[in-house]
Amino acid sequence: MASDLGYDGVELMVWADPVSQDIRAVDRLSSRTGMPVLAVHAPCLLISQRVWSPDPAERLRKSVQAAQDLGAPTVVLHPPFRWQRKYADGFADLVSSLEDESGIAIAVENMFPVRRPLGRGRSVQMTAFKPSIDPTDVGHRNYTLDLSHSAAAHMDALELAKRMGDGLRHIHLADGSGAPKDEHMVPGRGTQPCAELCEMLARGGFDGQVVLEVNTRRAGSPAARQEMLAEALLFARLHLEFPTEGTQGKSRSALPH
């Protein structure tokens, strides 16, 4: 479908799906469809904590190797969970050393807090990530900005992009309503400054990847799903090709796979 709609490539999400874990199979699919893998998302979701290895550092190393094998310039990575103490303590150094060794950009992603119900309509906000949901609190060479996450966190996405600066390497372009959950709406349908961010990237000559990370589970049919993804791509192309004086960005639009 990504090829039919005119996307430039895909981001590989490595998770419980056995095909996503088989890099040779992914490479064959990429060759058959003509869709290059532009980024590899490391298996760091709760449901993928034992994919490839129970050791998060080893999962990251395998993700970097997968990116090298697939010709993808970027690995997308979440910050450590709070209970991954050893991994968290050495996280920044591990990311930096793997980037030096491989030449792959490891783009650490912004996350969002969760609300724990206390009963009687009360709740408490808490983070599952160490040291925080904002990777700029630590400082990394490369970042992923996810606008669905910034919506759920009530975080100013444009200010976050400015803090990330030249390290902003990868975008998960989606929208959100501000509800405390990861909604991944079609960009333009929520509260996030999706258009403004894309136009800011265009003005700055952004040459990373923009991935349309849209939730289509509620699409009533394959045709409806295709329509949502076509709308998302049109939105991205419209605003990433925003006319700028003397500047032309080289960003590429992709779908998660």
C-alpha positions in Angstrom: 0.0 0.0 0.0 2.8 2.4 0.8 4.2 2.0 -2.7 0.8 2.4 -4.3 0.1 5.7 -2.4 3.5 7.1 -3.3 5.4 7.0 -0.1 9.2 7.2 -0.2 9.8 4.2 2.1 8.9 2.7 5.4 10.0 2.5 9.0 10.4 -1.0 10.3 8.9 -1.5 13.8 10.5 -4.5 15.3 8.0 -6.1 17.7 6.1 -9.4 18.3 5.4 -9.9 14.6 7.9 -12.7 13.5 8.5 -11.1 10.1 9.6 -7.8 11.7 12.3 -9.8 13.5 13.6 -11.5 10.4 15.8 -9.0 8.7 16.4 -11.1 5.7 12.6 -11.5 5.1 12.2 -7.7 5.5 15.0 -7.1 3.0 13.3 -9.4 0.5 10.0 -7.5 1.0 11.7 -4.2 0.5 13.3 -5.4 -2.7 10.0 -6.9 -4.0 7.9 -3.8 -3.3 10.6 -1.2 -4.1 10.1 0.4 -0.7 13.4 1.1 1.1 13.5 0.8 4.9 14.5 4.4 6.0 14.6 3.7 9.7 14.5 0.8 12.2 12.4 1.2 15.4 14.2 -0.8 18.1 12.0 -3.3 20.1 11.4 -1.2 23.2 7.7 -1.5 23.8 6.4 -3.4 26.8 5.1 -6.1 24.5 8.5 -6.5 22.8 10.8 -6.8 25.9 12.0 -10.3 25.0 12.3 -9.8 21.2 15.8 -10.8 20.1 17.0 -10.7 23.7 15.8 -9.9 27.2 18.8 -7.5 27.5 17.8 -4.0 26.2 21.4 -3.2 25.4 21.6 -6.3 23.2 18.3 -5.4 21.5 19.7 -2.0 20.7 22.9 -3.5 19.2 20.8 -5.8 17.1 18.7 -2.9 15.9 21.8 -1.0 14.8 23.0 -4.1 13.0 19.6 -4.4 11.3 19.8 -0.8 10.2 23.2 -1.4 8.7 22.0 -4.6 6.9 19.0 -2.8 5.5 20.8 0.4 4.5 18.7 2.5 6.9 20.5 5.5 8.3 18.4 5.8 11.5 17.4 3.7 14.6 14.5 5.0 16.6 14.8 4.4 20.3 12.7 5.0 23.5 14.4 6.2 26.7 14.9 3.4 29.3 12.1 2.3 31.6 12.7 3.2 35.2 13.1 -0.4 36.3 15.9 -0.9 33.7 18.4 0.6 36.2 21.7 -0.8 34.8 20.7 0.0 31.2 19.5 3.5 32.2 22.7 4.3 34.0 24.8 3.5 30.9 22.2 4.5 28.3 23.8 7.8 27.0 27.3 6.3 26.7 25.9 3.2 25.0 24.0 5.2 22.4 27.0 7.5 21.7 29.5 4.6 21.4 27.2 2.7 19.0 26.7 5.8 16.9 30.5 6.2 16.7 31.1 2.5 15.8 28.3 2.2 13.2 27.7 5.6 11.6 24.0 5.0 12.3 22.0 7.8 13.9 20.3 6.6 17.1 17.4 9.0 17.5 16.0 9.0 21.0 12.3 9.7 21.2 10.2 11.9 23.4 7.5 10.0 25.4 4.5 10.8 27.6 3.4 10.2 31.2 0.6 7.9 32.2 -2.2 8.5 34.6 -2.8 6.0 37.4 -6.4 6.0 38.8 -6.7 6.5 42.5 -10.5 6.0 42.7 -13.3 8.6 43.3 -12.4 10.3 40.1 -8.8 11.0 41.2 -5.6 10.1 39.4 -1.9 10.7 39.6 0.4 11.4 36.7 3.6 9.3 36.6 6.4 8.5 34.2 7.7 5.1 33.3 10.9 6.4 31.8 14.3 7.3 33.3 15.3 10.1 33.8 12.2 11.6 32.1 10.0 11.6 29.0 12.1 14.4 27.4 15.3 13.1 25.9 16.8 16.6 25.8 17.0 16.5 29.6 19.9 14.1 29.1 21.3 15.4 25.8 21.9 13.1 22.8 23.4 13.5 19.4 20.1 12.6 17.6 16.4 12.8 18.4 13.0 11.6 17.3 10.1 14.0 17.8 6.7 12.2 18.1 3.7 14.6 17.9 1.2 12.1 19.2 3.4 11.8 22.3 3.8 15.5 22.7 0.0 15.8 22.5 -0.5 13.2 25.3 2.2 15.0 27.4 0.8 18.5 26.8 4.3 19.4 25.6 4.9 22.3 23.2 6.2 20.4 20.1 7.7 23.5 18.5 9.7 24.4 21.6 10.8 20.8 21.9 12.0 20.8 18.3 14.0 24.0 19.0 15.6 22.3 22.0 16.5 19.3 19.9 18.1 21.7 17.4 20.4 20.2 14.8 20.0 16.9 16.5 16.4 16.5 15.3 16.8 13.6 12.9 13.5 11.9 12.7 9.8 12.9 12.9 6.8 10.7 13.8 4.1 12.9 12.2 0.7 12.3 13.7 -1.8 14.3 15.7 -3.5 14.1 19.1 -6.4 15.7 21.0 -4.5 16.1 24.3 -6.0 13.0 25.9 -3.5 11.1 28.1 -3.0 8.3 25.5 -1.1 7.7 22.3 -3.7 8.5 19.7 -1.8 8.7 16.4 -4.5 10.7 14.6 -4.2 11.8 11.0 -2.1 15.1 11.0 -4.4 18.1 10.9 -7.2 16.4 12.9 -6.0 17.2 16.4 -4.4 20.0 18.4 -0.7 19.6 17.5 1.2 22.2 15.3 1.8 19.6 12.6 1.7 22.1 9.7 3.8 24.6 11.6 6.5 22.0 12.4 6.7 20.8 8.8 7.0 24.3 7.5 9.7 25.1 10.1 11.6 22.0 9.0 11.3 23.0 5.3 12.6 26.4 6.1 15.6 24.9 7.9 16.5 22.5 5.1 15.6 19.4 7.2 17.2 16.3 5.6 16.0 13.6 7.9 12.9 11.3 7.7 9.3 12.2 8.4 7.3 9.0 9.2 3.5 9.1 9.1 2.6 7.1 12.2 -1.2 7.0 11.9 -3.5 4.7 13.7 -5.9 3.1 11.1 -7.5 0.5 13.4 -10.9 2.2 13.3 -11.0 2.4 9.5 -14.1 0.5 8.5 -12.6 -1.0 5.3 -9.3 -1.3 3.3 -10.5 1.6 1.2 -11.1 3.8 4.3 -7.6 2.9 5.6 -6.1 3.8 2.2 -8.0 7.1 2.3 -6.6 8.0 5.8 -3.0 7.2 4.7 -3.4 9.2 1.5 -4.7 12.2 3.4 -1.8 12.0 5.8 0.7 11.8 2.9 -0.9 14.8 1.2 -0.8 16.8 4.4 2.9 16.0 4.9 3.9 16.8 1.3 1.9 20.0 1.2 3.6 21.4 4.3 7.1 19.9 3.8 7.2 21.4 0.4 6.2 24.8 1.9 7.9 27.4 -0.4 10.9 28.9 1.2 13.4 31.5 -0.1 16.6 29.9 -1.2 16.0 26.7 0.8 14.8 23.3 -0.2 14.5 20.5 2.3 15.3 16.9 1.5 13.1 15.1 4.0 11.5 11.7 3.0 8.0 10.6 3.9 7.5 7.0 5.1 5.0 4.7 6.7 5.7 2.5 9.7 5.8 -1.2 8.7 
